[in-house]
Amino acid sequence: MAHIMARSTPSTISALMKTCHLYYHEGPRHLLRDGVNLRSPMQVERFLPFISAEGGARFVHFRELDIAVDMYRVPRVVVERCMEQLAQLLSSTEARLESLTLREAEWLLQYGCVASALRTSKIQRLIIGGSGPRACSALKFLSYSLVSLTVSFKSSAIWSHVEGLQTMDGWSYLLDSLSPHVQTLEIFRCDSLPPATPSHQPNPSSSSRQITRHNLCFSTVRTLGLFCSLLPRGQIDVASLFPTFPNVTRLEIMSMPLQNPAESLQSLRESNTAIFKRGGCWAALENCSGELASLYTLGLVCHVVDLCIWSQVEDDDDLSMLAAVVSATRPKVLRLSVDGPFTLLTEVTKALRDAGFKSLETLHLILNIRELYRLGDGAPVDLTEHIFAVLTPLPPQLITLELLIEFRGPYIHTPKPDVQALEELRRKLIAYSKPTLQSVSVLHAHGYRLRPPSGLGPENDDSDSDVDYDGEYDGMYDYISDDSWAYDSNEDGFDSDYERRCAHDDW
């Protein structure tokens, strides 16, 4: 029974729940296994009686909740009822929520019932988008301590009334809001920051006022993700990173574009490198990932075990930055993607054999390959032969090679290499690089890319809507059409006498 539901869609599970008593009790565990997304007042209204059925026994399976309720053109009375229902859900004594996502936190927290419920709901992992002053206040007055937090701020949020920003920069103000969680927070990702000064109330004396810096140390944070300016006069002072988060083992960096074109990437890197050398840097990072230009300008001077480059290497400038980053961090594992002509790929493999890459043991490489033709007659070429030619000789110390190939373009004249051709390429690479190379995989990429973790990136700001979304809503979890949630047509929460008998063991 369980294995059938484990492989079934939500609509199928809902149908199975109405066939027998055992399926009825087993179904909620599978409907709730991947979390719940609430996107409309109707979904909220239907979900509340569903989760409360069976005397609240279903709450034990309810661990993740994502709220982005679209209130566009919804009557005020419906909005207020929906907020009360959300508050009831969050504050339920049976609730065992571990992860909560508020896609439009500042808007939701204007309702006192929701803000009050959030303060007492005892969440371990919190993701809040579209944040503002209310969200910062809520973080500071939670009655529990967070283990994981991802936060981003809405660019249109009004900060003019926030007194703290008259004496603090945005970074210090945010960290001050997190002071209750300083001993428990293990994962912290920040997609954007409050403004350094209130944007709607210019302060003539701001240039001469004394700025108060935070003095907090988040010693328990192991994962730190930042999407913000790490440049001089930027949002975050690079010198504060190591003292504030001294025990980070996983770093994710995506800095904002240059504000001043005159400030070259190299000068920024030199400045940040000097800061780390003078003020200290992490002894070693187990994992460091980010866009290439961001990692280059950050100027790390510590060892990195696993280095992942989200952006593609597309030209010689990228290759130069890659060489500098790898030389400084000395990774054992390197993950990168190359998109360019075979001549660029040749230069990449040459760089991998440079002395700066001597610590490299594992290479995870995504190649974007386009159709090639021989000069003259235009006859197609064997792409696997070209790939083999540019990849050999591999770095002599390489132990593991993970090669994923994306064959881009229509490939009208040249058939894309099939699985058998890729397997032959794998065997040739192993044979050529024996005995050092011990593990090789060659696969079709099928659209696979190196990318930031979910939640790390700029906040979308749609001024035409009351609710913003990060990404598309997965219709797989759209339970509006799911009959198992439609328990609101009867006072006891059941659509039929059959369901009522199932719930009360009355056969």
Sequence and secondary structure as in RCSB ss.txt:
>XXXX:A:sequence
MAHIMARSTPSTISALMKTCHLYYHEGPRHLLRDGVNLRSPMQVERFLPFISAEGGARFVHFRELDIAVDMYRVP
RVVVERCMEQLAQLLSSTEARLESLTLREAEWLLQYGCVASALRTSKIQRLIIGGSGPRACSALKFLSYSLVSLT
VSFKSSAIWSHVEGLQTMDGWSYLLDSLSPHVQTLEIFRCDSLPPATPSHQPNPSSSSRQITRHNLCFSTVRTLG
LFCSLLPRGQIDVASLFPTFPNVTRLEIMSMPLQNPAESLQSLRESNTAIFKRGGCWAALENCSGELASLYTLGL
VCHVVDLCIWSQVEDDDDLSMLAAVVSATRPKVLRLSVDGPFTLLTEVTKALRDAGFKSLETLHLILNIRELYRL
GDGAPVDLTEHIFAVLTPLPPQLITLELLIEFRGPYIHTPKPDVQALEELRRKLIAYSKPTLQSVSVLHAHGYRL
RPPSGLGPENDDSDSDVDYDGEYDGMYDYISDDSWAYDSNEDGFDSDYERRCAHDDW
>XXXX:A:secstr
 HHHHHTS HHHHHHHHTT HHHHHHHHHHHSTT EEE SHHHHHHHHHHHHTGGGGGGGG  EEEE    TT  
HHHHHHHHHHHHHHHT TT    EEEETTHHHHTTSHHHHHHHHHS  SEEEEEEE HHHHHHHHT SS  SEEE
EEE TT   TT THHHHB HHHHHHHHTGGGTTT  EEEES    SS TTS  TTTTTS  B      TT  EEE
E S  STTSSS GGGHHHHSTT  EEEE     S TTS HHHHHHHHHHHHHHH   SEEEEEEE HHHHHHHT 
 SEEEEEEEEEEE SHHHHHHHHHHHHHH  SEEEEEEES HHHHHHHHHHHTSGGGTT  EEEEEEEEE  B T
TT  B  HHHHHHHHH S  TT  EEEEEEEEES  SSS    HHHHHHHHHHHHHHHTTT  EEEEEE TT   
   TT S     TT SS  SS   GGG GGG GGG   SSTTS SSHHHHHHHTT  
